[in-house]
Amino acid sequence: MEIIYTAHAAAMLNERKIPREWIERAILDPDSNYKADDGNNHYIKSIPEFGNRFLRVVVHPNEKPFRVITFFFDRRIINYENTSR
């Protein structure tokens, strides 16, 4: 599956040192996902290699291939039940 990155997301790959594989894992096999109030799809995935912290990946909802807008480790999430609004 092809995944593309906005200019912002591409810059964050370098700045945050988060492997593309983790982002792809969040999109393809999320622990949770939902459409947020902003209209974008949010994918949440626990990353064992990073202390089981939760990676949030925000994806444009109407584009194929998937277009990643941004991603970050979301400190607000402490368990699976807190992954959606």
PyMOL Python script that loads the backbone (N, CA, C, O; Angstrom):
from pymol import cmd

cmd.read_pdbstr("""\
ATOM      1  N   MET A   1       0.844  -1.172   0.000  1.00  0.00           N
ATOM      2  CA  MET A   1       0.000   0.000   0.000  1.00  0.00           C
ATOM      3  C   MET A   1       0.893   1.240   0.000  1.00  0.00           C
ATOM      4  O   MET A   1       1.866   1.324   0.749  1.00  0.00           O
ATOM      5  N   GLU A   2       0.545   2.179  -0.841  1.00  0.00           N
ATOM      6  CA  GLU A   2       1.343   3.397  -0.944  1.00  0.00           C
ATOM      7  C   GLU A   2       0.864   4.440   0.058  1.00  0.00           C
ATOM      8  O   GLU A   2      -0.334   4.671   0.222  1.00  0.00           O
ATOM      9  N   ILE A   3       1.822   5.056   0.713  1.00  0.00           N
ATOM     10  CA  ILE A   3       1.543   6.127   1.664  1.00  0.00           C
ATOM     11  C   ILE A   3       2.425   7.304   1.278  1.00  0.00           C
ATOM     12  O   ILE A   3       3.632   7.150   1.096  1.00  0.00           O
ATOM     13  N   ILE A   4       1.813   8.488   1.153  1.00  0.00           N
ATOM     14  CA  ILE A   4       2.581   9.693   0.851  1.00  0.00           C
ATOM     15  C   ILE A   4       2.506  10.633   2.048  1.00  0.00           C
ATOM     16  O   ILE A   4       1.649  10.481   2.918  1.00  0.00           O
ATOM     17  N   TYR A   5       3.412  11.603   2.081  1.00  0.00           N
ATOM     18  CA  TYR A   5       3.529  12.515   3.214  1.00  0.00           C
ATOM     19  C   TYR A   5       3.441  13.957   2.730  1.00  0.00           C
ATOM     20  O   TYR A   5       4.026  14.312   1.707  1.00  0.00           O
ATOM     21  N   THR A   6       2.705  14.787   3.472  1.00  0.00           N
ATOM     22  CA  THR A   6       2.706  16.220   3.170  1.00  0.00           C
ATOM     23  C   THR A   6       4.115  16.752   3.447  1.00  0.00           C
ATOM     24  O   THR A   6       4.940  16.054   4.036  1.00  0.00           O
ATOM     25  N   ALA A   7       4.384  17.971   3.026  1.00  0.00           N
ATOM     26  CA  ALA A   7       5.697  18.573   3.284  1.00  0.00           C
ATOM     27  C   ALA A   7       5.953  18.634   4.792  1.00  0.00           C
ATOM     28  O   ALA A   7       7.066  18.375   5.250  1.00  0.00           O
ATOM     29  N   HIS A   8       4.920  18.976   5.553  1.00  0.00           N
ATOM     30  CA  HIS A   8       5.066  19.037   7.011  1.00  0.00           C
ATOM     31  C   HIS A   8       5.428  17.666   7.571  1.00  0.00           C
ATOM     32  O   HIS A   8       6.365  17.543   8.360  1.00  0.00           O
ATOM     33  N   ALA A   9       4.688  16.639   7.164  1.00  0.00           N
ATOM     34  CA  ALA A   9       4.946  15.287   7.680  1.00  0.00           C
ATOM     35  C   ALA A   9       6.334  14.801   7.276  1.00  0.00           C
ATOM     36  O   ALA A   9       7.016  14.153   8.069  1.00  0.00           O
ATOM     37  N   ALA A  10       6.756  15.104   6.061  1.00  0.00           N
ATOM     38  CA  ALA A  10       8.097  14.703   5.615  1.00  0.00           C
ATOM     39  C   ALA A  10       9.168  15.372   6.467  1.00  0.00           C
ATOM     40  O   ALA A  10      10.166  14.742   6.817  1.00  0.00           O
ATOM     41  N   ALA A  11       8.969  16.641   6.801  1.00  0.00           N
ATOM     42  CA  ALA A  11       9.925  17.344   7.654  1.00  0.00           C
ATOM     43  C   ALA A  11       9.952  16.736   9.054  1.00  0.00           C
ATOM     44  O   ALA A  11      11.011  16.642   9.675  1.00  0.00           O
ATOM     45  N   MET A  12       8.785  16.324   9.547  1.00  0.00           N
ATOM     46  CA  MET A  12       8.701  15.721  10.885  1.00  0.00           C
ATOM     47  C   MET A  12       9.377  14.354  10.942  1.00  0.00           C
ATOM     48  O   MET A  12       9.848  13.942  12.002  1.00  0.00           O
ATOM     49  N   LEU A  13       9.430  13.642   9.806  1.00  0.00           N
ATOM     50  CA  LEU A  13      10.149  12.361   9.775  1.00  0.00           C
ATOM     51  C   LEU A  13      11.592  12.566  10.211  1.00  0.00           C
ATOM     52  O   LEU A  13      12.127  11.790  11.003  1.00  0.00           O
ATOM     53  N   ASN A  14      12.210  13.603   9.696  1.00  0.00           N
ATOM     54  CA  ASN A  14      13.601  13.892  10.048  1.00  0.00           C
ATOM     55  C   ASN A  14      13.718  14.467  11.453  1.00  0.00           C
ATOM     56  O   ASN A  14      14.598  14.072  12.219  1.00  0.00           O
ATOM     57  N   GLU A  15      12.839  15.391  11.790  1.00  0.00           N
ATOM     58  CA  GLU A  15      12.936  16.077  13.080  1.00  0.00           C
ATOM     59  C   GLU A  15      12.641  15.148  14.258  1.00  0.00           C
ATOM     60  O   GLU A  15      13.349  15.170  15.265  1.00  0.00           O
ATOM     61  N   ARG A  16      11.605  14.343  14.127  1.00  0.00           N
ATOM     62  CA  ARG A  16      11.163  13.502  15.245  1.00  0.00           C
ATOM     63  C   ARG A  16      11.815  12.121  15.266  1.00  0.00           C
ATOM     64  O   ARG A  16      11.707  11.390  16.250  1.00  0.00           O
ATOM     65  N   LYS A  17      12.496  11.770  14.169  1.00  0.00           N
ATOM     66  CA  LYS A  17      13.201  10.478  14.090  1.00  0.00           C
ATOM     67  C   LYS A  17      12.268   9.292  14.327  1.00  0.00           C
ATOM     68  O   LYS A  17      12.649   8.309  14.962  1.00  0.00           O
ATOM     69  N   ILE A  18      11.056   9.394  13.814  1.00  0.00           N
ATOM     70  CA  ILE A  18      10.092   8.307  13.916  1.00  0.00           C
ATOM     71  C   ILE A  18      10.153   7.505  12.616  1.00  0.00           C
ATOM     72  O   ILE A  18       9.967   8.066  11.536  1.00  0.00           O
ATOM     73  N   PRO A  19      10.410   6.208  12.710  1.00  0.00           N
ATOM     74  CA  PRO A  19      10.527   5.399  11.488  1.00  0.00           C
ATOM     75  C   PRO A  19       9.224   5.331  10.692  1.00  0.00           C
ATOM     76  O   PRO A  19       8.138   5.253  11.266  1.00  0.00           O
ATOM     77  N   ARG A  20       9.343   5.361   9.379  1.00  0.00           N
ATOM     78  CA  ARG A  20       8.179   5.241   8.504  1.00  0.00           C
ATOM     79  C   ARG A  20       7.415   3.953   8.801  1.00  0.00           C
ATOM     80  O   ARG A  20       6.188   3.924   8.704  1.00  0.00           O
ATOM     81  N   GLU A  21       8.120   2.906   9.156  1.00  0.00           N
ATOM     82  CA  GLU A  21       7.485   1.618   9.435  1.00  0.00           C
ATOM     83  C   GLU A  21       6.468   1.747  10.558  1.00  0.00           C
ATOM     84  O   GLU A  21       5.419   1.106  10.504  1.00  0.00           O
ATOM     85  N   TRP A  22       6.747   2.548  11.564  1.00  0.00           N
ATOM     86  CA  TRP A  22       5.806   2.739  12.671  1.00  0.00           C
ATOM     87  C   TRP A  22       4.556   3.459  12.189  1.00  0.00           C
ATOM     88  O   TRP A  22       3.446   3.120  12.599  1.00  0.00           O
ATOM     89  N   ILE A  23       4.726   4.439  11.331  1.00  0.00           N
ATOM     90  CA  ILE A  23       3.595   5.188  10.789  1.00  0.00           C
ATOM     91  C   ILE A  23       2.724   4.267   9.939  1.00  0.00           C
ATOM     92  O   ILE A  23       1.499   4.279  10.051  1.00  0.00           O
ATOM     93  N   GLU A  24       3.368   3.472   9.092  1.00  0.00           N
ATOM     94  CA  GLU A  24       2.646   2.533   8.252  1.00  0.00           C
ATOM     95  C   GLU A  24       1.905   1.503   9.100  1.00  0.00           C
ATOM     96  O   GLU A  24       0.770   1.144   8.785  1.00  0.00           O
ATOM     97  N   ARG A  25       2.534   1.029  10.167  1.00  0.00           N
ATOM     98  CA  ARG A  25       1.899   0.067  11.063  1.00  0.00           C
ATOM     99  C   ARG A  25       0.650   0.675  11.705  1.00  0.00           C
ATOM    100  O   ARG A  25      -0.368  -0.001  11.849  1.00  0.00           O
ATOM    101  N   ALA A  26       0.728   1.941  12.087  1.00  0.00           N
ATOM    102  CA  ALA A  26      -0.423   2.610  12.697  1.00  0.00           C
ATOM    103  C   ALA A  26      -1.592   2.703  11.721  1.00  0.00           C
ATOM    104  O   ALA A  26      -2.745   2.535  12.117  1.00  0.00           O
ATOM    105  N   ILE A  27      -1.302   2.968  10.459  1.00  0.00           N
ATOM    106  CA  ILE A  27      -2.360   3.098   9.456  1.00  0.00           C
ATOM    107  C   ILE A  27      -2.933   1.736   9.070  1.00  0.00           C
ATOM    108  O   ILE A  27      -4.150   1.574   8.979  1.00  0.00           O
ATOM    109  N   LEU A  28      -2.072   0.777   8.848  1.00  0.00           N
ATOM    110  CA  LEU A  28      -2.514  -0.521   8.342  1.00  0.00           C
ATOM    111  C   LEU A  28      -3.063  -1.456   9.407  1.00  0.00           C
ATOM    112  O   LEU A  28      -3.886  -2.322   9.109  1.00  0.00           O
ATOM    113  N   ASP A  29      -2.609  -1.285  10.661  1.00  0.00           N
ATOM    114  CA  ASP A  29      -3.048  -2.159  11.752  1.00  0.00           C
ATOM    115  C   ASP A  29      -3.232  -1.341  13.033  1.00  0.00           C
ATOM    116  O   ASP A  29      -2.541  -1.581  14.023  1.00  0.00           O
ATOM    117  N   PRO A  30      -4.157  -0.381  13.020  1.00  0.00           N
ATOM    118  CA  PRO A  30      -4.311   0.500  14.188  1.00  0.00           C
ATOM    119  C   PRO A  30      -4.942  -0.219  15.380  1.00  0.00           C
ATOM    120  O   PRO A  30      -5.704  -1.173  15.220  1.00  0.00           O
ATOM    121  N   ASP A  31      -4.610   0.257  16.565  1.00  0.00           N
ATOM    122  CA  ASP A  31      -5.307  -0.194  17.766  1.00  0.00           C
ATOM    123  C   ASP A  31      -6.682   0.465  17.823  1.00  0.00           C
ATOM    124  O   ASP A  31      -7.637  -0.100  18.356  1.00  0.00           O
ATOM    125  N   SER A  32      -6.760   1.669  17.263  1.00  0.00           N
ATOM    126  CA  SER A  32      -7.994   2.438  17.231  1.00  0.00           C
ATOM    127  C   SER A  32      -7.903   3.423  16.077  1.00  0.00           C
ATOM    128  O   SER A  32      -6.818   3.876  15.714  1.00  0.00           O
ATOM    129  N   ASN A  33      -9.054   3.747  15.508  1.00  0.00           N
ATOM    130  CA  ASN A  33      -9.085   4.811  14.503  1.00  0.00           C
ATOM    131  C   ASN A  33     -10.478   5.428  14.489  1.00  0.00           C
ATOM    132  O   ASN A  33     -11.470   4.774  14.811  1.00  0.00           O
ATOM    133  N   TYR A  34     -10.527   6.694  14.111  1.00  0.00           N
ATOM    134  CA  TYR A  34     -11.799   7.406  14.056  1.00  0.00           C
ATOM    135  C   TYR A  34     -11.660   8.641  13.191  1.00  0.00           C
ATOM    136  O   TYR A  34     -10.555   9.113  12.923  1.00  0.00           O
ATOM    137  N   LYS A  35     -12.801   9.158  12.760  1.00  0.00           N
ATOM    138  CA  LYS A  35     -12.839  10.414  12.016  1.00  0.00           C
ATOM    139  C   LYS A  35     -13.071  11.517  13.031  1.00  0.00           C
ATOM    140  O   LYS A  35     -14.087  11.517  13.726  1.00  0.00           O
ATOM    141  N   ALA A  36     -12.145  12.454  13.125  1.00  0.00           N
ATOM    142  CA  ALA A  36     -12.199  13.532  14.110  1.00  0.00           C
ATOM    143  C   ALA A  36     -13.089  14.677  13.622  1.00  0.00           C
ATOM    144  O   ALA A  36     -13.525  14.706  12.472  1.00  0.00           O
ATOM    145  N   ASP A  37     -13.342  15.613  14.529  1.00  0.00           N
ATOM    146  CA  ASP A  37     -14.147  16.783  14.204  1.00  0.00           C
ATOM    147  C   ASP A  37     -13.564  17.589  13.050  1.00  0.00           C
ATOM    148  O   ASP A  37     -14.297  18.274  12.336  1.00  0.00           O
ATOM    149  N   ASP A  38     -12.244  17.509  12.866  1.00  0.00           N
ATOM    150  CA  ASP A  38     -11.595  18.241  11.774  1.00  0.00           C
ATOM    151  C   ASP A  38     -11.790  17.551  10.426  1.00  0.00           C
ATOM    152  O   ASP A  38     -11.348  18.066   9.400  1.00  0.00           O
ATOM    153  N   GLY A  39     -12.451  16.382  10.419  1.00  0.00           N
ATOM    154  CA  GLY A  39     -12.707  15.661   9.180  1.00  0.00           C
ATOM    155  C   GLY A  39     -11.614  14.690   8.784  1.00  0.00           C
ATOM    156  O   GLY A  39     -11.791  13.903   7.855  1.00  0.00           O
ATOM    157  N   ASN A  40     -10.497  14.734   9.469  1.00  0.00           N
ATOM    158  CA  ASN A  40      -9.389  13.836   9.158  1.00  0.00           C
ATOM    159  C   ASN A  40      -9.507  12.524   9.929  1.00  0.00           C
ATOM    160  O   ASN A  40     -10.119  12.468  10.996  1.00  0.00           O
ATOM    161  N   ASN A  41      -8.918  11.482   9.375  1.00  0.00           N
ATOM    162  CA  ASN A  41      -8.874  10.192  10.051  1.00  0.00           C
ATOM    163  C   ASN A  41      -7.671  10.147  10.979  1.00  0.00           C
ATOM    164  O   ASN A  41      -6.557  10.498  10.590  1.00  0.00           O
ATOM    165  N   HIS A  42      -7.909   9.713  12.209  1.00  0.00           N
ATOM    166  CA  HIS A  42      -6.843   9.588  13.206  1.00  0.00           C
ATOM    167  C   HIS A  42      -6.635   8.110  13.501  1.00  0.00           C
ATOM    168  O   HIS A  42      -7.574   7.400  13.863  1.00  0.00           O
ATOM    169  N   TYR A  43      -5.403   7.656  13.345  1.00  0.00           N
ATOM    170  CA  TYR A  43      -5.038   6.267  13.607  1.00  0.00           C
ATOM    171  C   TYR A  43      -4.135   6.251  14.833  1.00  0.00           C
ATOM    172  O   TYR A  43      -3.199   7.044  14.936  1.00  0.00           O
ATOM    173  N   ILE A  44      -4.423   5.340  15.762  1.00  0.00           N
ATOM    174  CA  ILE A  44      -3.672   5.250  17.009  1.00  0.00           C
ATOM    175  C   ILE A  44      -3.047   3.861  17.088  1.00  0.00           C
ATOM    176  O   ILE A  44      -3.711   2.855  16.837  1.00  0.00           O
ATOM    177  N   LYS A  45      -1.765   3.818  17.439  1.00  0.00           N
ATOM    178  CA  LYS A  45      -1.069   2.530  17.558  1.00  0.00           C
ATOM    179  C   LYS A  45      -0.060   2.584  18.692  1.00  0.00           C
ATOM    180  O   LYS A  45       0.744   3.513  18.780  1.00  0.00           O
ATOM    181  N   SER A  46      -0.109   1.582  19.556  1.00  0.00           N
ATOM    182  CA  SER A  46       0.906   1.428  20.595  1.00  0.00           C
ATOM    183  C   SER A  46       2.177   0.904  19.929  1.00  0.00           C
ATOM    184  O   SER A  46       2.134  -0.044  19.144  1.00  0.00           O
ATOM    185  N   ILE A  47       3.301   1.529  20.251  1.00  0.00           N
ATOM    186  CA  ILE A  47       4.583   1.141  19.649  1.00  0.00           C
ATOM    187  C   ILE A  47       5.452   0.494  20.730  1.00  0.00           C
ATOM    188  O   ILE A  47       6.030   1.204  21.552  1.00  0.00           O
ATOM    189  N   PRO A  48       5.556  -0.842  20.745  1.00  0.00           N
ATOM    190  CA  PRO A  48       6.344  -1.527  21.778  1.00  0.00           C
ATOM    191  C   PRO A  48       7.807  -1.081  21.811  1.00  0.00           C
ATOM    192  O   PRO A  48       8.416  -1.008  22.878  1.00  0.00           O
ATOM    193  N   GLU A  49       8.361  -0.785  20.640  1.00  0.00           N
ATOM    194  CA  GLU A  49       9.762  -0.379  20.556  1.00  0.00           C
ATOM    195  C   GLU A  49      10.016   0.987  21.190  1.00  0.00           C
ATOM    196  O   GLU A  49      11.166   1.391  21.362  1.00  0.00           O
ATOM    197  N   PHE A  50       8.950   1.688  21.533  1.00  0.00           N
ATOM    198  CA  PHE A  50       9.072   3.024  22.118  1.00  0.00           C
ATOM    199  C   PHE A  50       8.296   3.073  23.430  1.00  0.00           C
ATOM    200  O   PHE A  50       7.569   4.029  23.702  1.00  0.00           O
ATOM    201  N   GLY A  51       8.462   2.033  24.235  1.00  0.00           N
ATOM    202  CA  GLY A  51       7.862   1.995  25.558  1.00  0.00           C
ATOM    203  C   GLY A  51       6.349   1.895  25.549  1.00  0.00           C
ATOM    204  O   GLY A  51       5.686   2.332  26.490  1.00  0.00           O
ATOM    205  N   ASN A  52       5.797   1.314  24.476  1.00  0.00           N
ATOM    206  CA  ASN A  52       4.340   1.187  24.314  1.00  0.00           C
ATOM    207  C   ASN A  52       3.604   2.528  24.306  1.00  0.00           C
ATOM    208  O   ASN A  52       2.404   2.584  24.575  1.00  0.00           O
ATOM    209  N   ARG A  53       4.325   3.600  23.998  1.00  0.00           N
ATOM    210  CA  ARG A  53       3.653   4.889  23.855  1.00  0.00           C
ATOM    211  C   ARG A  53       2.782   4.862  22.608  1.00  0.00           C
ATOM    212  O   ARG A  53       3.026   4.084  21.686  1.00  0.00           O
ATOM    213  N   PHE A  54       1.765   5.719  22.587  1.00  0.00           N
ATOM    214  CA  PHE A  54       0.785   5.714  21.506  1.00  0.00           C
ATOM    215  C   PHE A  54       1.140   6.731  20.428  1.00  0.00           C
ATOM    216  O   PHE A  54       1.292   7.924  20.690  1.00  0.00           O
ATOM    217  N   LEU A  55       1.267   6.218  19.209  1.00  0.00           N
ATOM    218  CA  LEU A  55       1.539   7.056  18.053  1.00  0.00           C
ATOM    219  C   LEU A  55       0.202   7.416  17.407  1.00  0.00           C
ATOM    220  O   LEU A  55      -0.601   6.540  17.086  1.00  0.00           O
ATOM    221  N   ARG A  56      -0.023   8.707  17.222  1.00  0.00           N
ATOM    222  CA  ARG A  56      -1.221   9.199  16.520  1.00  0.00           C
ATOM    223  C   ARG A  56      -0.777   9.641  15.132  1.00  0.00           C
ATOM    224  O   ARG A  56       0.149  10.438  14.990  1.00  0.00           O
ATOM    225  N   VAL A  57      -1.447   9.115  14.112  1.00  0.00           N
ATOM    226  CA  VAL A  57      -1.164   9.478  12.723  1.00  0.00           C
ATOM    227  C   VAL A  57      -2.444  10.070  12.142  1.00  0.00           C
ATOM    228  O   VAL A  57      -3.499   9.437  12.165  1.00  0.00           O
ATOM    229  N   VAL A  58      -2.339  11.285  11.626  1.00  0.00           N
ATOM    230  CA  VAL A  58      -3.486  11.997  11.061  1.00  0.00           C
ATOM    231  C   VAL A  58      -3.378  11.927   9.542  1.00  0.00           C
ATOM    232  O   VAL A  58      -2.368  12.311   8.953  1.00  0.00           O
ATOM    233  N   VAL A  59      -4.455  11.421   8.919  1.00  0.00           N
ATOM    234  CA  VAL A  59      -4.455  11.150   7.487  1.00  0.00           C
ATOM    235  C   VAL A  59      -5.639  11.855   6.828  1.00  0.00           C
ATOM    236  O   VAL A  59      -6.744  11.883   7.370  1.00  0.00           O
ATOM    237  N   HIS A  60      -5.387  12.423   5.653  1.00  0.00           N
ATOM    238  CA  HIS A  60      -6.458  13.044   4.876  1.00  0.00           C
ATOM    239  C   HIS A  60      -7.464  11.960   4.507  1.00  0.00           C
ATOM    240  O   HIS A  60      -7.060  10.900   4.029  1.00  0.00           O
ATOM    241  N   PRO A  61      -8.761  12.187   4.710  1.00  0.00           N
ATOM    242  CA  PRO A  61      -9.749  11.120   4.576  1.00  0.00           C
ATOM    243  C   PRO A  61     -10.114  10.709   3.156  1.00  0.00           C
ATOM    244  O   PRO A  61     -10.563   9.582   2.943  1.00  0.00           O
ATOM    245  N   ASN A  62      -9.935  11.582   2.195  1.00  0.00           N
ATOM    246  CA  ASN A  62     -10.473  11.310   0.856  1.00  0.00           C
ATOM    247  C   ASN A  62      -9.419  11.085  -0.215  1.00  0.00           C
ATOM    248  O   ASN A  62      -9.696  11.274  -1.399  1.00  0.00           O
ATOM    249  N   GLU A  63      -8.238  10.693   0.174  1.00  0.00           N
ATOM    250  CA  GLU A  63      -7.194  10.523  -0.826  1.00  0.00           C
ATOM    251  C   GLU A  63      -6.623   9.127  -0.784  1.00  0.00           C
ATOM    252  O   GLU A  63      -6.413   8.552   0.284  1.00  0.00           O
ATOM    253  N   LYS A  64      -6.376   8.594  -1.963  1.00  0.00           N
ATOM    254  CA  LYS A  64      -5.650   7.340  -2.113  1.00  0.00           C
ATOM    255  C   LYS A  64      -4.537   7.639  -3.095  1.00  0.00           C
ATOM    256  O   LYS A  64      -4.842   8.167  -4.164  1.00  0.00           O
ATOM    257  N   PRO A  65      -3.298   7.354  -2.832  1.00  0.00           N
ATOM    258  CA  PRO A  65      -2.851   6.662  -1.621  1.00  0.00           C
ATOM    259  C   PRO A  65      -3.072   7.528  -0.378  1.00  0.00           C
ATOM    260  O   PRO A  65      -3.362   8.721  -0.466  1.00  0.00           O
ATOM    261  N   PHE A  66      -2.924   6.880   0.788  1.00  0.00           N
ATOM    262  CA  PHE A  66      -3.051   7.607   2.044  1.00  0.00           C
ATOM    263  C   PHE A  66      -2.086   8.789   2.050  1.00  0.00           C
ATOM    264  O   PHE A  66      -0.927   8.654   1.658  1.00  0.00           O
ATOM    265  N   ARG A  67      -2.569   9.946   2.497  1.00  0.00           N
ATOM    266  CA  ARG A  67      -1.695  11.121   2.611  1.00  0.00           C
ATOM    267  C   ARG A  67      -1.605  11.509   4.087  1.00  0.00           C
ATOM    268  O   ARG A  67      -2.573  11.989   4.678  1.00  0.00           O
ATOM    269  N   VAL A  68      -0.434  11.293   4.665  1.00  0.00           N
ATOM    270  CA  VAL A  68      -0.199  11.597   6.078  1.00  0.00           C
ATOM    271  C   VAL A  68      -0.018  13.101   6.236  1.00  0.00           C
ATOM    272  O   VAL A  68       0.817  13.715   5.571  1.00  0.00           O
ATOM    273  N   ILE A  69      -0.814  13.681   7.129  1.00  0.00           N
ATOM    274  CA  ILE A  69      -0.748  15.117   7.398  1.00  0.00           C
ATOM    275  C   ILE A  69       0.258  15.393   8.506  1.00  0.00           C
ATOM    276  O   ILE A  69       1.107  16.276   8.378  1.00  0.00           O
ATOM    277  N   THR A  70       0.158  14.635   9.594  1.00  0.00           N
ATOM    278  CA  THR A  70       1.094  14.771  10.707  1.00  0.00           C
ATOM    279  C   THR A  70       1.044  13.505  11.549  1.00  0.00           C
ATOM    280  O   THR A  70       0.199  12.636  11.334  1.00  0.00           O
ATOM    281  N   PHE A  71       1.942  13.412  12.494  1.00  0.00           N
ATOM    282  CA  PHE A  71       1.997  12.271  13.405  1.00  0.00           C
ATOM    283  C   PHE A  71       2.792  12.687  14.622  1.00  0.00           C
ATOM    284  O   PHE A  71       3.671  13.545  14.544  1.00  0.00           O
ATOM    285  N   PHE A  72       2.473  12.070  15.750  1.00  0.00           N
ATOM    286  CA  PHE A  72       3.193  12.392  16.983  1.00  0.00           C
ATOM    287  C   PHE A  72       2.834  11.366  18.045  1.00  0.00           C
ATOM    288  O   PHE A  72       1.803  10.700  17.954  1.00  0.00           O
ATOM    289  N   PHE A  73       3.683  11.244  19.042  1.00  0.00           N
ATOM    290  CA  PHE A  73       3.372  10.417  20.193  1.00  0.00           C
ATOM    291  C   PHE A  73       2.459  11.244  21.088  1.00  0.00           C
ATOM    292  O   PHE A  73       2.826  12.322  21.558  1.00  0.00           O
ATOM    293  N   ASP A  74       1.272  10.716  21.309  1.00  0.00           N
ATOM    294  CA  ASP A  74       0.229  11.449  22.026  1.00  0.00           C
ATOM    295  C   ASP A  74       0.282  11.096  23.510  1.00  0.00           C
ATOM    296  O   ASP A  74      -0.136  10.009  23.910  1.00  0.00           O
ATOM    297  N   ARG A  75       0.784  11.994  24.302  1.00  0.00           N
ATOM    298  CA  ARG A  75       0.928  11.773  25.745  1.00  0.00           C
ATOM    299  C   ARG A  75      -0.408  11.772  26.478  1.00  0.00           C
ATOM    300  O   ARG A  75      -0.485  11.355  27.633  1.00  0.00           O
ATOM    301  N   ARG A  76      -1.460  12.239  25.809  1.00  0.00           N
ATOM    302  CA  ARG A  76      -2.782  12.255  26.438  1.00  0.00           C
ATOM    303  C   ARG A  76      -3.391  10.860  26.523  1.00  0.00           C
ATOM    304  O   ARG A  76      -4.295  10.623  27.324  1.00  0.00           O
ATOM    305  N   ILE A  77      -2.903   9.946  25.706  1.00  0.00           N
ATOM    306  CA  ILE A  77      -3.467   8.596  25.669  1.00  0.00           C
ATOM    307  C   ILE A  77      -2.691   7.711  26.632  1.00  0.00           C
ATOM    308  O   ILE A  77      -1.471   7.578  26.529  1.00  0.00           O
ATOM    309  N   ILE A  78      -3.414   7.108  27.566  1.00  0.00           N
ATOM    310  CA  ILE A  78      -2.746   6.225  28.524  1.00  0.00           C
ATOM    311  C   ILE A  78      -3.203   4.780  28.383  1.00  0.00           C
ATOM    312  O   ILE A  78      -2.580   3.878  28.942  1.00  0.00           O
ATOM    313  N   ASN A  79      -4.296   4.548  27.633  1.00  0.00           N
ATOM    314  CA  ASN A  79      -4.733   3.182  27.347  1.00  0.00           C
ATOM    315  C   ASN A  79      -5.658   3.198  26.142  1.00  0.00           C
ATOM    316  O   ASN A  79      -6.025   4.267  25.655  1.00  0.00           O
ATOM    317  N   TYR A  80      -6.035   2.030  25.660  1.00  0.00           N
ATOM    318  CA  TYR A  80      -6.850   1.932  24.453  1.00  0.00           C
ATOM    319  C   TYR A  80      -8.191   2.629  24.584  1.00  0.00           C
ATOM    320  O   TYR A  80      -8.697   3.181  23.607  1.00  0.00           O
ATOM    321  N   GLU A  81      -8.771   2.615  25.765  1.00  0.00           N
ATOM    322  CA  GLU A  81     -10.091   3.215  25.942  1.00  0.00           C
ATOM    323  C   GLU A  81     -10.083   4.719  25.723  1.00  0.00           C
ATOM    324  O   GLU A  81     -11.129   5.309  25.452  1.00  0.00           O
ATOM    325  N   ASN A  82      -8.923   5.345  25.838  1.00  0.00           N
ATOM    326  CA  ASN A  82      -8.837   6.801  25.667  1.00  0.00           C
ATOM    327  C   ASN A  82      -8.425   7.221  24.263  1.00  0.00           C
ATOM    328  O   ASN A  82      -8.036   8.372  24.068  1.00  0.00           O
ATOM    329  N   THR A  83      -8.497   6.330  23.277  1.00  0.00           N
ATOM    330  CA  THR A  83      -7.994   6.674  21.966  1.00  0.00           C
ATOM    331  C   THR A  83      -8.988   7.406  21.089  1.00  0.00           C
ATOM    332  O   THR A  83      -8.593   7.940  20.052  1.00  0.00           O
ATOM    333  N   SER A  84     -10.253   7.458  21.451  1.00  0.00           N
ATOM    334  CA  SER A  84     -11.202   8.213  20.634  1.00  0.00           C
ATOM    335  C   SER A  84     -11.914   9.236  21.502  1.00  0.00           C
ATOM    336  O   SER A  84     -11.902   9.159  22.731  1.00  0.00           O
ATOM    337  N   ARG A  85     -12.521  10.174  20.845  1.00  0.00           N
ATOM    338  CA  ARG A  85     -13.184  11.260  21.578  1.00  0.00           C
ATOM    339  C   ARG A  85     -14.563  10.887  22.015  1.00  0.00           C
ATOM    340  O   ARG A  85     -15.250  11.693  22.643  1.00  0.00           O
TER     341      ARG A  85
END
""", "prot")
cmd.dss("prot")
cmd.show_as("cartoon", "prot")
cmd.util.cbc("prot")
cmd.orient("prot")
